[in-house]
Amino acid sequence: MNKINLMLTEANGNLSKEKRMINDAIRAVEERVFQKLQIDWDVDLLVTNRLRDIIIPEDGVGGRAISSDFAELAIDEGRATENLISEILAHELCHAARWGKNDEWASSLLDNIICEGIATYFEAKYAANREERTVFIKTVLSRSDDENMQILKRLQDQLGLSSYNYNDIFFDGNNKLPRWSGYSLGYYLVKKYLEITGKKIEDAFADEYGVFKYNLEAVLVA
């Protein structure tokens, strides 16, 4: 049976007492996500409290997928909970699953917005029935379609570019863009794609960027 292989950095002892909680979060995700996304390979997961730069301060957890079989989670052991860890891990495993099924490289801002939108939509669905969810996903879900369309208009002339301010667009925002704009717009575009195609996210997560853009053409020029 394919599984997540946990690698925990605990030389300083800070994560040792959280080991059971971390394991419980991992197994909960493994049981649901591997089947949903048809992950038929092992995934190595590094969990650490050393990568503070990727932690969402309000949530005490952050992550990044490096490849189809390797991801990293950073946690603040004083704030992270089982629910928040599993939610972020579901997001990163969606990236890993996509890369395992489709090794297409994101070559433009729009590609990256779609890529993050896929994982964000899957994360939102994973945590849909929970009271405890990340500030990240609650912020994304609180934005209206009109607000996302405003973000789209502000980014319209950059969508085809391969060089852009990633931090401003996807993380911190600026005087024109709210925090997490790239993720929020991506979620909106993926939501529209699923409406147009009649697919579910577990059927669409590995679709090519060109297929997304073809179906979203009317939305992107609105």
N, C-alpha and C positions, 0 to 999 in steps of 0.2 A: 504494500500500500504506500502510495506517495505521501510525503509529509514535509513539514517545515522542520528544518534542523536548526535548533536554537544555539547561538553562540553568545554567551552573556559575559560582558566585561565586569568582573567583580573582584579585581585584584585589591581594590581599596575597601572592599566589603560593603559599599554603599547600596548595592543592588541585591545582595544576598538574601535579605529578609523579604524582598519583593519577588523572589524567584517563583514562588508558587502562583502568585497572582499573574505574573507575566506568562507563565506556562498555561494557566487556565484561559487567558485571553487568546493565546496562540492556538490552542486546540479548538476553541469555539469557532475561530475564523477558518481554520483548516477544514473543519467538518462541513461548513456551509459553502465556502468559496471555492474550494478545489472541485467540488461536484458541479457547482453552478457554471464555472468558467472552464470546465474540462481540463484542469491542470493535471497532466499525467506524468509529471516529473517532480523531483524533490526541489525545494527552495531553501537555500541557506539564509538565515536571518541573524544579523548582528544587532543585539540590543545593548545600548550603552547609555550612560549619563554623561559622556564626554563630549558629544557633538551638540553643544548647547546652541550653536548658531541655527540649527534647523528645528528647534523646539518652538511651538506656538506657545507664547507665554501664558495665555489664559487657560490653555488645555494641558500643559505640562507634557506634551508629546508632539513629535514630528517625525516625518519619515521621508525616505527616498528609495526608489527602486533603481538599482544599478544595471541589472540585466534580467533576463527571464528567470534566472535561478539564484539571484542574490539581491537582497534588500537590507536596508538599515533602518532601525528605529532608535530615536533618541528620546529619553524620558527624564523628566524631573520627578524623582522618586517621592517627593513630597506632595505632588499634585496629580500625577497620572493615576487613572483608575483602569480597571479591567475593561469597562465599556469603551473608554476613550482610546485605549491602546488597540482594542480589536477593530474599532471603526477606522482608525488611520491605517492599520495593517490591511484592511479590506481594500482601501484605496490603492496601496502600493502593490498588492497582489494582482489587482486588475491591470496595472501597468505591466507587471511581469507576465501575466497571461497573454496580453496582447502581443508582447514581443516574442513569446513562445509560439504564437500562431501566425504572426505577421511581423517580419523583421524590417518593415518599411521605416525609413529614416524620416523624421520630421524636418523638413527643409525650409519652413517658413513660419512666421508668427501664427498664421491661421492653422497650420498643421499642429503646432504646439497647443493652441487653444482647444482644438478638437481632442487632442490626446489627453489633456488634463480634464476636459469636460467629460470624457468617457469615464475616467476613474472617479471623478467627483459625483457623477450621476449614480455610478454603482455604489459608492460610499453612502450616498443619501438613501438609496434603496435598502442597503444593508442595515442602516440605523433607523429606518423609518418608524418603527413601533416603540422606540425608546424615549423615555423622558430625558435621560442623560445623553447628550450629544455634544460634539465639539462646538466651540464658538465658531470655528471655521465653517462647518456645514450649516449651522443656524444662520450665519451671516449670508451665505450664498442663497439659501432657501428663502430668506426674507426679501430678496430683491424681486421686484415686479418685472414682468416682460418689458414694460416701457423703460424701466431703468436699465435693463440689459441692452435694449435697442439704443439707448443713449451712449452706452459704453461702446457698442458696435460702431456707431457713427464717429466717435472720437478716435477709434483705432482703424477706421476704414482705409486710410491711405498707407497704413503700415502692414496690412494683412499679408501681402505677398513678399515682405522683406525677410531676409535671413539674419539681419542684424538690427537689434532693437533693445530698449531698456527692459530687460527681463524682470529685474527687481521691482521697478515701478508698476509694470503691467500685472505681474502675477502675485506680488507680495505686498509691498508697502503702499502703493498708490502715490498720487501726487495731487497738485491743486486742481487737476481735471479728472482724475480717475480715483474711484474709491478703492479701499483695500481689497485685495484678492479679485480684481476686475477680470483678469484672464480666466480664472477658474469659474467665476460667475457667468461670464459670457459663454464659456465652453459648456457649462451645464445647460444653459438656455438653448444653445445650438443643438446639442445632443438630444435634448427633450423634443425640439422641433423635428429633428431627423427621425426619431422614433415614431412621432405622430404621423409624419409623411409616409414612412415606409411600412408602418404597422408592425415593426419588429419590437422585441424586448431587448434590454441591454445585454443580456447574456447571449443573444443571437447576433448582436451588432458590434460588440466590443473590438473585434478584430477586422472589421470592414476597412477597406483601403481609404486613405484620405480623399482620393479622387471621387470615390462613390459618395462620401459625405458631402463634398463640395458640389457635386452634380445635383444631389437632391436638395441641397440648401441654397441653390442659386437664387431663388426668388427672395429668400430671407436675407441673404447677404447683400443684396442690392436695394433693399427696401429703405 
